Amino acid sequence: MNYRLDKYGNNISILGFGCMRFPQTLGKIDMQETENEIMTAFQAGVNYYDTAYVYPGSEAALGDILAKNKIRSQVYIATKLPHYLIKSVETMEKLFNEQLNRLKTDYVDFYLMHMLTDVQTWERLKELGIEKWLENKKKSGAIKQIGFSYHGNSDMFCQLVDAYEWDFCQIQYNYMDEHSQAGRTGLNYAHKKGLPVIIMEPLRGGRLVNRLPEEATQIFANYPIHHTPAQWAFRWLWNQSEVTCVLSGMNSDEMVRDNIQTASTVTVGELGESEEAMLKQVVSAINSKMKVGCTGCGYCVPCPKNVDIPGTFAAYNRRYTEGKSRALVEYFMCTALRKTSTAASNCIECGKCEKHCPQHIEIRKELKNAQKELEGPLYKIARKIVEMLKAF
């Protein structure tokens, strides 16, 4: 296993175990299979395990397995505070204690603000007293390091990086999202600020393995160096020294062993111009099915009505490359969960954005198309619920 350093000089395995989707049998976590996979990973040197308060059964399952095998002190637990449920310091304390009980521990190594959406949301948490609460937890040793996970554009991500003295951060990043989400811009910015960067969605929920168009599959197959699509995706990430740890939601023994093999043999800089060009061909093959030729450059923002134009188009394109459910989830996270809505329906058709678009996209027209596809009845109901929770 290869390792990279965190902010305080600790060795973090470059492969992390994502605990959102443990194996299930009859709708329940299969504890035997989950334990086998976690212990296989642990024995191979994986020491970073990522869970969250809202992952059904995950914290408790992880806590039981670590306690049973007496390895809690040999691994790093990362879990997340659901800030969207927080109304007071008392709520923070209640949820945190519940997490400690589930995890069968008295401290958390890496504690994240889950899906922190924008600076305004962080400011709301500050008004509730979260800075003092986190400071006290850190002084007592109950929390070792503090970070945040993020879905959204690079501009807001960089603002969040500057909003607090974070110890680390977590972003969605892969060869398809190089210039969307926080992207390479966000990765480099966090790295320059001294923050270790944890990567989620390296395979876009398996889409870069199981839902590749035939043209992309053939590009991989015809390349003289043979790796599976998953191995190429991981190697592209680990090729970058700015990446600290890549989370994989491993739910089979075969997947665990394959990822361990890759993580044990990669080196920074191993991909040359030829490999990078090949992966760009794969990206082009996937993008050929997209509806809008948005590169995520961000020249069209800020919008006077706060529309997240690159985020909307990324979700809209994903609707046609990866499926409807994935697109709806991403769009909801990037628009409705923010302190101020950034939905396409906010557009007043002023046209300011189109003057700055290098791709000359008819942004107003495409935002209407995206709105029709992404803001259906389910989205509107969920958005109303979020608004009610914000006002509560």
DRENBA-660556 format. One line per 3 residues: number of its first residue (from 1); their letters; for each residue y, z, x of N, C-alpha, C. Coordinates in steps of 0.05 Angstrom, whole numbers, plus 5000, padded with zeros to 4 digits. Layout:
// residues N
NUM	a	Y:Z:X:Y:Z:X:Y:Z:X | ...
This chain:
// residues 392
1	mny	4976:5000:5017:5000:5000:5000:5025:5000:5018 | 5044:4984:5010:5070:4984:5024:5089:5003:5010 | 5108:5014:5025:5127:5033:5014:5155:5026:5023
4	rld	5175:5034:5006:5203:5032:5013:5216:5058:5007 | 5239:5063:5020:5252:5089:5019:5271:5091:4994 | 5271:5115:4983:5291:5121:4962:5316:5131:4975
7	kyg	5335:5140:4960:5361:5149:4970:5359:5172:4990 | 5338:5188:4987:5335:5212:5003:5313:5210:5024 | 5304:5185:5030:5285:5181:5051:5256:5185:5043
10	nni	5250:5188:5017:5222:5190:5008:5209:5163:5007 | 5184:5162:5014:5168:5137:5011:5160:5133:4982 | 5169:5110:4971:5161:5102:4944:5143:5078:4946
13	sil	5120:5078:4933:5103:5055:4933:5117:5032:4920 | 5115:5008:4931:5129:4985:4920:5117:4976:4893 | 5093:4985:4888:5081:4981:4861:5082:5007:4846
16	gfg	5095:5007:4823:5096:5030:4806:5079:5026:4781 | 5069:5047:4770:5052:5045:4746:5069:5049:4721 | 5073:5028:4706:5088:5029:4681:5070:5040:4659
19	cmr	5078:5062:4646:5060:5076:4628:5067:5072:4598 | 5080:5050:4592:5088:5045:4564:5064:5036:4547 | 5046:5021:4560:5024:5009:4545:4997:5016:4557
22	fpq	4989:5041:4553:4962:5049:4563:4941:5036:4545 | 4916:5032:4556:4895:5020:4540:4890:5036:4515 | 4883:5023:4494:4878:5036:4468:4851:5029:4456
25	tlg	4840:5047:4441:4816:5043:4426:4821:5054:4398 | 4818:5037:4378:4823:5045:4350:4850:5057:4346 | 4870:5045:4359:4898:5054:4355:4906:5078:4370
28	kid	4888:5089:4387:4895:5113:4403:4891:5107:4432 | 4906:5121:4449:4903:5118:4478:4875:5124:4486 | 4862:5106:4500:4835:5110:4511:4839:5127:4537
31	mqe	4834:5153:4534:4840:5171:4557:4822:5166:4581 | 4796:5159:4576:4778:5155:4598:4786:5130:4614 | 4792:5108:4600:4800:5084:4613:4827:5087:4627
34	ten	4845:5101:4614:4872:5106:4626:4869:5123:4651 | 4853:5143:4650:4849:5160:4674:4836:5144:4696 | 4817:5127:4690:4804:5111:4711:4825:5093:4725
37	eim	4842:5081:4709:4862:5063:4721:4883:5078:4737 | 4892:5101:4727:4912:5116:4741:4901:5127:4767 | 4876:5136:4767:4864:5146:4791:4857:5124:4811
40	taf	4850:5100:4801:4847:5078:4820:4873:5071:4834 | 4895:5071:4818:4921:5066:4830:4929:5088:4850 | 4925:5113:4842:4932:5135:4859:4917:5134:4885
43	qag	4891:5130:4884:4874:5129:4908:4882:5106:4927 | 4894:5086:4915:4903:5063:4932:4932:5067:4942 | 4944:5089:4935:4971:5095:4946:4994:5092:4927
46	vny	4989:5085:4901:5011:5083:4882:5021:5111:4876 | 5046:5117:4880:5056:5144:4876:5079:5147:4856 | 5086:5125:4842:5109:5124:4823:5098:5117:4795
49	ydt	5102:5136:4776:5091:5133:4749:5114:5135:4729 | 5119:5114:4714:5143:5112:4696:5135:5114:4667 | 5146:5134:4653:5141:5138:4625:5167:5143:4611
52	ayv	5167:5151:4585:5191:5157:4570:5185:5173:4546 | 5205:5187:4536:5202:5205:4513:5192:5189:4489 | 5201:5164:4486:5195:5149:4462:5170:5131:4464
55	ypg	5156:5132:4487:5131:5117:4489:5109:5133:4476 | 5098:5124:4453:5079:5141:4438:5056:5151:4454 | 5054:5177:4457:5031:5190:4471:5031:5188:4501
58	sea	5050:5173:4512:5049:5167:4541:5053:5191:4559 | 5075:5206:4553:5080:5230:4570:5057:5250:4570 | 5047:5255:4546:5025:5274:4544:5000:5265:4558
61	alg	4994:5239:4555:4970:5228:4569:4973:5229:4599 | 4996:5221:4609:5001:5222:4638:4999:5251:4648 | 5012:5270:4633:5011:5298:4641:4983:5309:4643
64	dil	4967:5302:4622:4939:5312:4622:4923:5302:4646 | 4927:5276:4652:4911:5264:4674:4920:5275:4701 | 4945:5278:4705:4955:5288:4731:4946:5318:4735
67	akn	4947:5333:4713:4939:5361:4714:4909:5363:4718 | 4894:5348:4704:4864:5349:4706:4855:5343:4734 | 4868:5324:4747:4860:5315:4774:4875:5329:4796
70	kir	4893:5348:4788:4908:5365:4807:4924:5348:4827 | 4937:5328:4817:4952:5310:4836:4982:5309:4829 | 4991:5327:4811:5019:5326:4803:5038:5326:4827
73	sqv	5033:5344:4846:5051:5347:4869:5050:5323:4888 | 5031:5305:4884:5028:5282:4903:5040:5256:4892 | 5051:5258:4868:5063:5234:4856:5091:5239:4846
76	yia	5105:5218:4840:5132:5219:4829:5130:5211:4799 | 5140:5229:4782:5142:5223:4753:5170:5214:4747 | 5172:5191:4734:5198:5181:4724:5195:5181:4693
79	tkl	5214:5195:4680:5215:5193:4651:5244:5192:4642 | 5248:5189:4616:5274:5181:4606:5284:5198:4583 | 5310:5203:4584:5323:5217:4562:5333:5197:4541
82	phy	5324:5199:4516:5333:5181:4495:5362:5188:4487 | 5382:5179:4502:5409:5187:4497:5419:5180:4469 | 5407:5160:4457:5414:5152:4430:5406:5172:4409
85	lik	5391:5192:4417:5383:5214:4398:5399:5239:4404 | 5417:5238:4424:5431:5262:4433:5456:5267:4417 | 5460:5291:4407:5484:5298:4393:5498:5323:4405
88	sve	5484:5336:4423:5495:5361:4435:5478:5368:4460 | 5489:5387:4476:5474:5397:4499:5448:5410:4489 | 5449:5423:4466:5425:5436:4456:5403:5415:4451
91	tme	5410:5392:4441:5391:5370:4437:5379:5361:4464 | 5396:5358:4484:5386:5351:4510:5365:5371:4520 | 5372:5396:4518:5354:5418:4527:5328:5417:4512
94	klf	5329:5414:4486:5305:5414:4469:5287:5391:4477 | 5298:5367:4480:5281:5344:4486:5270:5346:4515 | 5286:5355:4533:5277:5358:4561:5254:5377:4563
97	neq	5256:5400:4550:5235:5420:4550:5209:5409:4538 | 5213:5393:4517:5190:5381:4504:5176:5361:4524 | 5192:5347:4539:5181:5329:4559:5166:5344:4581
100	lnr	5177:5366:4590:5163:5382:4610:5136:5392:4600 | 5136:5401:4575:5111:5410:4563:5090:5387:4561 | 5099:5364:4552:5081:5341:4550:5070:5334:4578
103	lkt	5087:5334:4598:5079:5326:4625:5065:5348:4641 | 5064:5372:4629:5051:5394:4642:5062:5399:4670 | 5089:5400:4671:5103:5404:4697:5128:5421:4692
106	dyv	5140:5430:4713:5165:5445:4711:5188:5429:4724 | 5183:5404:4731:5205:5388:4742:5198:5358:4738 | 5219:5342:4738:5217:5313:4737:5230:5301:4762
109	dfy	5216:5283:4775:5225:5272:4800:5248:5252:4795 | 5245:5234:4777:5264:5213:4771:5270:5214:4741 | 5295:5221:4734:5302:5224:4706:5324:5203:4698
112	lmh	5317:5187:4679:5335:5164:4672:5348:5168:4644 | 5373:5158:4642:5385:5154:4616:5372:5128:4605 | 5357:5130:4584:5341:5108:4574:5359:5087:4560
115	mlt	5357:5062:4570:5372:5040:4559:5402:5046:4556 | 5414:5055:4577:5443:5059:4577:5456:5032:4573 | 5472:5029:4553:5481:5002:4545:5509:4995:4556
118	dvq	5527:5014:4558:5554:5008:4567:5568:5033:4576 | 5592:5029:4588:5607:5052:4598:5616:5070:4575 | 5622:5058:4552:5631:5074:4529:5609:5094:4520
121	twe	5584:5085:4521:5562:5103:4514:5560:5126:4534 | 5564:5120:4560:5564:5141:4580:5587:5160:4576 | 5610:5150:4569:5633:5167:4563:5627:5186:4540
124	rlk	5614:5176:4520:5607:5193:4497:5589:5216:4506 | 5569:5209:4523:5551:5230:4533:5566:5250:4551 | 5586:5241:4566:5602:5259:4582:5618:5278:4564
127	elg	5628:5268:4542:5642:5285:4523:5624:5307:4511 | 5598:5301:4509:5579:5320:4499:5571:5341:4520 | 5579:5336:4545:5573:5355:4567:5549:5348:4584
130	iek	5542:5322:4585:5517:5315:4599:5520:5319:4630 | 5544:5314:4640:5548:5317:4669:5541:5345:4679 | 5552:5365:4665:5547:5393:4673:5518:5400:4669
133	wle	5506:5390:4647:5477:5395:4642:5460:5383:4664 | 5465:5358:4672:5450:5346:4693:5454:5360:4720 | 5479:5368:4725:5484:5383:4750:5468:5409:4751
136	nkk	5467:5423:4729:5452:5448:4729:5422:5443:4732 | 5412:5422:4720:5383:5415:4723:5377:5408:4751 | 5395:5394:4764:5390:5386:4792:5391:5410:4810
139	ksg	5410:5428:4806:5412:5452:4822:5388:5470:4820 | 5377:5471:4796:5353:5488:4791:5327:5475:4801 | 5328:5449:4807:5304:5435:4816:5288:5423:4793
142	aik	5297:5426:4768:5283:5416:4745:5284:5385:4744 | 5306:5374:4755:5309:5345:4758:5316:5340:4787 | 5301:5322:4800:5306:5316:4828:5326:5294:4832
145	qig	5323:5272:4816:5341:5249:4819:5349:5239:4791 | 5373:5228:4789:5384:5220:4763:5391:5190:4764 | 5382:5175:4744:5388:5147:4743:5391:5137:4715
148	fsy	5390:5111:4712:5392:5099:4685:5376:5073:4685 | 5366:5066:4661:5354:5039:4657:5373:5023:4641 | 5371:4996:4644:5392:4979:4633:5381:4952:4625
151	hgn	5390:4943:4601:5386:4916:4592:5413:4905:4585 | 5422:4884:4597:5448:4873:4591:5458:4856:4614 | 5484:4849:4614:5494:4830:4634:5503:4845:4660
154	sdm	5507:4829:4680:5513:4840:4707:5540:4855:4708 | 5559:4844:4694:5586:4856:4694:5585:4885:4685 | 5573:4890:4662:5572:4917:4651:5554:4935:4669
157	fcq	5533:4923:4679:5515:4938:4697:5531:4949:4721 | 5547:4932:4733:5563:4941:4757:5583:4963:4749 | 5594:4961:4725:5612:4982:4716:5597:5008:4713
160	lvd	5573:5007:4703:5557:5032:4699:5549:5043:4726 | 5543:5026:4745:5537:5036:4773:5560:5053:4783 | 5584:5044:4777:5608:5058:4788:5616:5082:4771
163	aye	5603:5086:4748:5612:5107:4729:5603:5135:4736 | 5584:5138:4755:5572:5164:4761:5559:5162:4788 | 5554:5185:4800:5540:5186:4826:5510:5186:4821
166	wdf	5500:5162:4813:5471:5159:4807:5455:5161:4833 | 5430:5168:4830:5411:5168:4852:5394:5142:4853 | 5392:5129:4830:5376:5104:4829:5382:5090:4802
169	cqi	5371:5067:4799:5374:5053:4773:5349:5035:4768 | 5347:5025:4744:5324:5009:4736:5334:4985:4719 | 5326:4961:4727:5335:4937:4713:5311:4918:4708
172	qyn	5316:4901:4688:5297:4879:4683:5304:4857:4703 | 5284:4847:4718:5289:4827:4739:5264:4813:4745 | 5265:4787:4747:5242:4770:4753:5253:4742:4760
175	ymd	5236:4723:4768:5247:4697:4777:5260:4681:4754 | 5254:4689:4729:5268:4676:4707:5295:4689:4701 | 5297:4715:4707:5322:4730:4701:5339:4733:4726
178	ehs	5336:4715:4745:5352:4718:4770:5382:4717:4764 | 5390:4702:4744:5418:4700:4738:5425:4708:4709 | 5408:4723:4697:5413:4735:4671:5407:4765:4673
181	qag	5411:4780:4651:5409:4809:4653:5427:4819:4676 | 5419:4841:4689:5434:4850:4712:5433:4829:4735 | 5409:4817:4737:5406:4794:4755:5409:4802:4785
184	rtg	5409:4781:4801:5412:4785:4830:5439:4797:4837 | 5459:4790:4821:5486:4802:4825:5485:4832:4823 | 5472:4842:4801:5470:4870:4797:5452:4884:4818
187	lny	5430:4870:4825:5412:4881:4845:5427:4885:4872 | 5441:4865:4880:5456:4867:4906:5478:4887:4904 | 5491:4889:4881:5513:4908:4879:5503:4937:4881
190	ahk	5481:4943:4867:5469:4970:4868:5460:4976:4896 | 5447:4957:4909:5437:4961:4936:5460:4967:4955 | 5482:4952:4953:5505:4957:4970:5517:4985:4966
193	kgl	5514:4995:4941:5524:5022:4935:5504:5044:4943 | 5482:5035:4955:5462:5055:4965:5442:5064:4944 | 5440:5049:4922:5421:5057:4901:5394:5042:4903
196	pvi	5372:5057:4904:5346:5044:4901:5344:5031:4874 | 5332:5008:4872:5330:4993:4847:5300:4991:4839 | 5294:5002:4816:5267:5000:4804:5267:4976:4785
199	ime	5247:4959:4787:5245:4935:4771:5226:4938:4748 | 5235:4931:4724:5217:4930:4701:5216:4901:4691 | 5196:4895:4675:5191:4868:4664:5189:4847:4686
202	plr	5173:4852:4707:5169:4832:4728:5155:4807:4718 | 5140:4809:4697:5126:4787:4685:5136:4780:4657 | 5159:4792:4650:5170:4789:4623:5149:4795:4602
205	ggr	5137:4819:4604:5117:4827:4584:5092:4809:4584 | 5086:4797:4607:5063:4780:4609:5068:4750:4604 | 5093:4744:4595:5099:4716:4588:5098:4698:4613
208	lvn	5103:4709:4637:5102:4692:4661:5074:4688:4671 | 5055:4698:4655:5027:4694:4661:5013:4680:4638 | 5016:4691:4614:5000:4681:4591:5013:4660:4574
211	rlp	5039:4656:4577:5053:4637:4560:5069:4616:4575 | 5059:4609:4599:5072:4588:4614:5066:4561:4602 | 5086:4543:4602:5081:4516:4593:5062:4502:4613
214	eea	5047:4482:4604:5028:4468:4621:5040:4457:4646 | 5065:4447:4644:5078:4437:4668:5081:4458:4690 | 5088:4483:4682:5091:4504:4701:5065:4512:4713
217	tqi	5044:4513:4697:5017:4520:4706:5008:4500:4727 | 5014:4474:4723:5006:4453:4742:5021:4455:4768 | 5046:4463:4767:5062:4466:4791:5049:4487:4809
220	fan	5041:4510:4797:5028:4531:4813:5001:4520:4824 | 4986:4506:4807:4959:4497:4815:4960:4477:4837 | 4981:4461:4838:4983:4439:4858:4996:4448:4884
223	ypi	5007:4472:4885:5019:4481:4910:4998:4488:4930 | 5002:4481:4956:4981:4485:4976:4973:4514:4981 | 4992:4533:4977:4985:4561:4979:4977:4570:4951
226	hht	4953:4582:4948:4943:4588:4921:4946:4618:4915 | 4963:4624:4896:4965:4651:4884:4965:4647:4854 | 4958:4668:4840:4960:4667:4810:4989:4669:4802
229	paq	4996:4661:4778:5024:4664:4769:5034:4692:4772 | 5017:4712:4766:5026:4740:4769:5032:4747:4798 | 5015:4738:4816:5019:4743:4844:5044:4730:4855
232	waf	5050:4706:4846:5075:4693:4854:5099:4709:4844 | 5098:4719:4819:5120:4734:4808:5125:4759:4823 | 5104:4774:4830:5107:4798:4846:5117:4792:4874
235	rwl	5105:4772:4886:5113:4765:4914:5143:4757:4915 | 5153:4743:4895:5181:4736:4894:5198:4761:4894 | 5191:4781:4879:5206:4806:4878:5204:4821:4904
238	wnq	5180:4825:4914:5177:4841:4939:5187:4826:4964 | 5192:4800:4961:5204:4785:4982:5233:4795:4988 | 5245:4809:4969:5273:4818:4971:5273:4848:4979
241	sev	5286:4853:5001:5287:4881:5011:5303:4899:4993 | 5320:4888:4976:5336:4904:4958:5320:4916:4936 | 5296:4906:4931:5278:4916:4910:5262:4940:4922
244	tcv	5264:4963:4908:5250:4987:4918:5222:4988:4907 | 5219:4986:4881:5193:4990:4868:5192:4972:4844 | 5169:4959:4839:5165:4942:4816:5144:4955:4797
247	lsg	5153:4959:4772:5135:4971:4753:5117:4950:4740 | 5092:4957:4737:5073:4940:4723:5058:4956:4702 | 5059:4946:4678:5045:4959:4656:5015:4952:4657
250	mns	5001:4963:4676:4973:4956:4681:4955:4968:4660 | 4939:4952:4646:4921:4963:4625:4893:4952:4628 | 4885:4946:4652:4857:4939:4657:4852:4945:4687
253	dem	4827:4951:4693:4820:4957:4721:4824:4933:4738 | 4819:4909:4728:4822:4884:4743:4852:4880:4750 | 4869:4886:4731:4898:4883:4736:4907:4903:4757
256	vrd	4898:4927:4755:4906:4948:4775:4898:4939:4803 | 4873:4931:4806:4863:4923:4832:4877:4898:4843 | 4883:4879:4826:4896:4855:4835:4924:4861:4844
259	niq	4939:4877:4829:4966:4884:4837:4967:4901:4862 | 4947:4918:4866:4945:4934:4890:4941:4916:4914 | 4924:4896:4911:4918:4877:4933:4944:4863:4941
262	tas	4959:4854:4921:4984:4840:4927:5004:4858:4940 | 5007:4882:4930:5026:4902:4940:5019:4911:4968 | 4994:4907:4976:4985:4916:5003:4988:4895:5024
265	tvt	4994:4870:5015:4994:4848:5034:5020:4833:5036 | 5040:4840:5020:5066:4826:5021:5084:4836:5043 | 5102:4818:5052:5122:4826:5071:5149:4814:5062
268	vge	5170:4828:5069:5197:4818:5062:5202:4792:5078 | 5212:4772:5064:5218:4746:5076:5195:4727:5079 | 5172:4734:5067:5149:4716:5071:5152:4690:5056
271	lge	5168:4689:5035:5172:4664:5020:5194:4648:5034 | 5188:4623:5041:5207:4605:5053:5220:4587:5033 | 5235:4567:5044:5249:4548:5027:5230:4533:5008
274	see	5207:4526:5019:5187:4511:5003:5178:4527:4978 | 5171:4553:4983:5162:4570:4961:5185:4574:4940 | 5209:4578:4950:5231:4582:4932:5236:4557:4916
277	aml	5234:4534:4928:5238:4508:4914:5216:4505:4893 | 5191:4512:4899:5169:4510:4880:5174:4528:4856 | 5184:4552:4860:5189:4570:4838:5213:4561:4821
280	kqv	5232:4548:4834:5254:4536:4818:5243:4513:4800 | 5223:4499:4810:5211:4478:4793:5197:4491:4769 | 5184:4514:4773:5171:4529:4751:5193:4537:4731
283	vsa	5215:4548:4741:5236:4556:4723:5246:4533:4707 | 5250:4510:4720:5259:4486:4705:5239:4477:4684 | 5214:4480:4690:5193:4472:4670:5194:4491:4646
286	ins	5199:4516:4651:5201:4536:4629:5228:4531:4614 | 5249:4526:4629:5275:4522:4616:5277:4496:4600 | 5259:4478:4605:5260:4452:4590:5256:4456:4560
289	kmk	5245:4479:4553:5241:4485:4525:5264:4502:4513 | 5284:4507:4529:5306:4524:4519:5325:4508:4501 | 5339:4522:4485:5358:4510:4466:5386:4506:4477
292	vgc	5394:4525:4495:5421:4525:4506:5420:4526:4536 | 5435:4508:4549:5433:4507:4578:5451:4527:4592 | 5450:4552:4583:5467:4573:4595:5454:4584:4620
295	tgc	5470:4586:4641:5459:4597:4667:5465:4626:4670 | 5479:4638:4651:5485:4667:4653:5507:4673:4673 | 5524:4653:4680:5544:4657:4700:5566:4678:4692
298	gyc	5571:4680:4665:5589:4700:4655:5618:4691:4655 | 5624:4666:4661:5652:4657:4661:5664:4658:4633 | 5647:4658:4612:5657:4657:4585:5665:4685:4574
301	vpc	5660:4706:4589:5667:4733:4580:5688:4745:4599 | 5704:4765:4590:5700:4780:4565:5710:4764:4540 | 5697:4769:4518:5704:4757:4493:5723:4776:4478
304	pkn	5744:4765:4465:5763:4782:4450:5749:4800:4429 | 5726:4791:4419:5712:4806:4399:5686:4818:4410 | 5684:4820:4436:5662:4833:4450:5635:4820:4447
307	vdi	5634:4794:4439:5608:4781:4437:5596:4778:4465 | 5571:4787:4468:5557:4783:4493:5545:4755:4493 | 5560:4736:4502:5553:4708:4500:5528:4702:4517
310	pgt	5528:4709:4543:5504:4703:4559:5479:4718:4549 | 5483:4743:4540:5460:4758:4529:5449:4745:4504 | 5467:4736:4486:5459:4723:4461:5443:4697:4467
313	faa	5453:4681:4486:5439:4656:4492:5413:4661:4506 | 5412:4682:4523:5386:4689:4536:5365:4696:4515 | 5373:4712:4495:5354:4719:4474:5347:4695:4457
316	ynr	5366:4678:4451:5362:4654:4435:5343:4635:4448 | 5346:4631:4474:5328:4614:4490:5300:4626:4490 | 5299:4652:4493:5273:4666:4494:5258:4662:4468
319	ryt	5272:4659:4446:5260:4654:4420:5242:4629:4421 | 5249:4610:4438:5234:4585:4439:5216:4582:4464 | 5219:4600:4483:5202:4600:4506:5181:4621:4506
322	egk	5187:4644:4492:5168:4666:4493:5161:4678:4466 | 5173:4668:4445:5165:4678:4418:5187:4694:4405 | 5185:4696:4379:5206:4708:4362:5209:4738:4367
325	sra	5187:4753:4367:5189:4782:4369:5202:4791:4394 | 5195:4779:4417:5208:4786:4442:5238:4781:4442 | 5245:4758:4430:5274:4751:4429:5289:4771:4412
328	lve	5278:4778:4389:5292:4797:4371:5296:4824:4384 | 5275:4834:4398:5278:4860:4411:5300:4859:4432 | 5300:4838:4448:5320:4836:4469:5348:4834:4457
331	yfm	5351:4817:4437:5377:4814:4424:5387:4840:4412 | 5369:4855:4399:5377:4880:4387:5386:4900:4408 | 5372:4902:4431:5380:4920:4452:5407:4913:4464
334	cta	5412:4887:4467:5436:4878:4481:5460:4877:4463 | 5456:4879:4436:5479:4877:4418:5483:4901:4400 | 5462:4909:4386:5465:4930:4366:5465:4958:4377
337	lrk	5452:4962:4400:5450:4989:4411:5474:4998:4427 | 5493:4980:4431:5516:4987:4447:5536:5003:4429 | 5554:5017:4443:5574:5033:4429:5590:5016:4410
340	tst	5599:4992:4420:5613:4972:4404:5595:4948:4402 | 5590:4938:4378:5572:4916:4374:5581:4891:4390 | 5562:4877:4402:5567:4853:4417:5553:4829:4404
343	aas	5548:4830:4378:5532:4810:4364:5547:4783:4362 | 5531:4762:4359:5543:4735:4356:5560:4733:4331 | 5553:4748:4310:5567:4748:4285:5596:4758:4287
346	nci	5602:4770:4310:5630:4780:4315:5649:4757:4321 | 5638:4733:4328:5654:4711:4337:5674:4702:4316 | 5699:4698:4324:5720:4688:4306:5728:4659:4313
349	ecg	5712:4647:4330:5715:4618:4337:5742:4612:4349 | 5752:4630:4366:5778:4625:4379:5776:4603:4401 | 5752:4599:4412:5748:4578:4431:5755:4585:4460
352	kce	5764:4609:4465:5772:4617:4492:5749:4614:4511 | 5726:4621:4503:5702:4620:4520:5696:4591:4530 | 5699:4572:4512:5692:4544:4519:5709:4532:4541
355	khc	5734:4543:4544:5752:4533:4564:5742:4540:4592 | 5725:4560:4594:5717:4570:4621:5687:4564:4627 | 5673:4551:4609:5644:4546:4613:5639:4523:4632
358	pqh	5627:4528:4655:5622:4506:4674:5602:4486:4664 | 5585:4494:4644:5564:4477:4633:5575:4461:4609 | 5600:4466:4601:5612:4453:4578:5596:4456:4553
361	iei	5585:4479:4549:5569:4485:4525:5588:4488:4501 | 5580:4478:4478:5594:4483:4453:5587:4511:4444 | 5600:4530:4455:5592:4558:4452:5595:4567:4423
364	rke	5616:4560:4410:5620:4568:4382:5598:4558:4364 | 5591:4533:4367:5569:4521:4352:5543:4534:4358 | 5537:4539:4383:5511:4551:4391:5509:4580:4383
367	lkn	5532:4594:4383:5531:4622:4373:5524:4623:4344 | 5533:4604:4328:5526:4603:4300:5496:4598:4297 | 5485:4580:4313:5456:4574:4312:5440:4599:4320
370	aqk	5450:4612:4341:5436:4637:4350:5437:4658:4329 | 5460:4661:4316:5462:4681:4295:5442:4676:4273 | 5439:4652:4265:5420:4645:4243:5391:4653:4251
373	ele	5385:4649:4276:5358:4654:4286:5353:4684:4291 | 5373:4698:4300:5369:4725:4311:5379:4747:4293 | 5397:4741:4274:5408:4762:4257:5398:4760:4228
376	gpl	5372:4761:4226:5359:4760:4200:5360:4787:4186 | 5346:4790:4163:5346:4815:4148:5337:4839:4164 | 5317:4836:4181:5306:4858:4197:5328:4868:4216
379	yki	5341:4850:4230:5362:4857:4248:5385:4872:4234 | 5393:4862:4211:5415:4874:4196:5408:4902:4187 | 5384:4906:4178:5375:4933:4169:5375:4952:4193
382	ark	5364:4943:4216:5362:4960:4239:5390:4966:4250 | 5408:4947:4248:5436:4951:4258:5450:4972:4240 | 5445:4971:4214:5457:4990:4196:5447:5018:4202
385	ive	5422:5020:4209:5410:5047:4216:5424:5057:4241 | 5427:5040:4261:5440:5047:4286:5469:5057:4280 | 5483:5042:4263:5511:5050:4257:5512:5077:4243
388	mlk	5492:5082:4226:5491:5108:4213:5486:5131:4233 | 5468:5125:4253:5462:5145:4273:5486:5151:4291 | 5501:5129:4297:5525:5133:4313:5546:5150:4299
391	af	5547:5147:4273:5567:5162:4257:5559:5190:4251 | 5533:5196:4255:5522:5222:4247:5533:5244:4266
